[in-house]
Amino acid sequence: MTKIYTLTLAPSLDSATQTPQIYPEGKLRCSAPVFEPGGGGINVARAITFLGGSATAIFPVGGATGEHLTALLTDEHVPVDTVETHDWTRQNLHVHVNASGEQYRFVMPGAALTADELRLIEEKVLTIAPGSLLVISGSLPPGISVENLTQLVKNAQRHGLRCIVDSSGDALAAALDVGNIELVKPNQKELSALVQRDLSQPDDVRLAAQELIRSGKVQRVVVSLGAQGALGVDADGSVQVVPPPMKSQSTVGAGDSMVGAMTLRLAENASLEDMVRFGVAAGSAATINQGTRLCSQENTQKIYDYLRGL
């Protein structure tokens, strides 16, 4: 099976807590925090691990928060390859309000990366065996430009790595301009921005995805459709997978779970249909959990079997 690596340039230590209700200026008594690893590529590697696969997470770490993040991943048996940074790893805060069921997510800016630190990260990427899959996911930290990202993708591809990019906005558009990306997972709004037109007709989403593929930018586009599941498109055709009707507790972690599951199937050379089906199953499995939890293998398998009509 093809080896999988993930790259997270703005990792985080996520702390989740609960409070009875929220009101201004008072002291809000909270439950003991639960700490979890955070950051796009890190969560993709975790999801792959939870699904029985293996992926090495490459990311920068700094300070005590960085040490805590690394320790949490070690506890989950996720292989890591880190670069020490001067700035401390950021800490995000997720607050669940018991009275209303609302969730508040306070997201800090990522730790700044210096040019030297970015170079060390890139050196790690270029030691990966050619032919491996590299998932680049998450936001860009201060000090890192879209041009830095595209250069990294170009260098990785030259080295023979197959790149999956899970980003949005300018970063996603710029990565696609490099060309020959293995897989992207935009939502309808992001896809509309990429093709620079409104997608209002029934077949517009599929046609827009095909356009990206025909232009040589990407090999597979899986458009995330929220409750309607996902539409997968490649050069040979398309498939829409609709998830079973289930009560969603939280959509946090669904996207990373979906990317992890699809990457795992891609590493196994699965068909487009099977890849999208497994992705939707993992994404749906993540929504059953409250808070920031990712997919479990058991729930993913159950939904996957349902989608296969078993």
Buried (B, 14 or more C-beta within 10 A) or exposed (E): EBBBBBBBBBBBBBBBBBBEEBEEEEEBEBEEBBBBBBBBBBBBBBBBBBBEBBBBBBBBBBBEBBBBBBEBBEEEEBBBBBBEBEBBBBBBBBBBBEEEEEBEEEBEEBBBBBEEBBEBBBEBBBEBEEEBBBBBBBBBBEBBEBEBBBBBBBEBBEBEBBBBBBBBEEBBBBBBEBEEBBBBBBBBEBBBBBBEEEBEEEEBBBEBBBBBBEEEBBBBBBBBBEEBBBBBBBEEEBBBBEBEEBEBBBEBBBBBBBBBBBBBBBBEEBEBBBBBBBBBBBBBBBBBBBBBBBBBBEBBBBBBEBBEEE
